[in-house]
Amino acid sequence: MNLAEFPLAAIGDRFLDGTKTVVFSDTVWDREKREHLPRQLTISGSDRYGLPTAKDDDILLACIQLSSIGDFHDREVQFSRYELLKLMRWPDESRYYHRLSTSLRRWKGTTVYSDRAFYDNARKSWVNRDFGVFDNLYIYERETDEGARAPASSWFVWNEVLFQSFQAGYVKQLDWNLYCSLKDPVAKRLYRPRRSHQTA
């Protein structure tokens, strides 16, 4: 749900102006103070891979789907790119393997800076949190040739901040088949749920 509050990725396939940092701002209602308070989310990409795009957003959601299959039991998730391709309904072709690798590395290089823009579901409160998406990433390159025969020896490790949010139950299940059937990035963005902007 925190990943749906503000967009972590562009609505299109790329940032045309080479932007590497974007800032989102709005206000949130604080029940205790009985006033609207400003909040801000800053997303910075790496020099090499830049900021995430719409296709990267799809891949991140597929990674969350993989974790949900294991009931978010472990921060480390083993996978094969073939498995992710099939989950996303992408063709088993070399360029898609490369696209997946680029996307995963792009997320590895992305940092999120939150000023009252991250909801701690365990404590029912907004909080300032600065974090990445993956702490570690290992990609098994031979999958391009081996396809379905390749072992699921690639793996990523969720950043602890995000993983704690998953384990606290701050996740709403998507109809994954419906999501994958949507072709327009705007439609996908609108389909994703958002919480009401209130503190507990």
Protein Blocks (a to p, Z undefined) as FASTA:
>chain_A
ZZmmpccbdfblbdfkopabdcdddddddfklopacdddddddddfklopadfklmmmmm
mmmmmmmmnoomafbdcddfklmmmmnopacdfklmmmmmmmmmmmmmpccddehiaccf
knopacdddddfblbdcddfklmmnmmmpccfbccdddfklmmmmmnopaccddfklmmm
pmblklmmmmpccdddddZZ
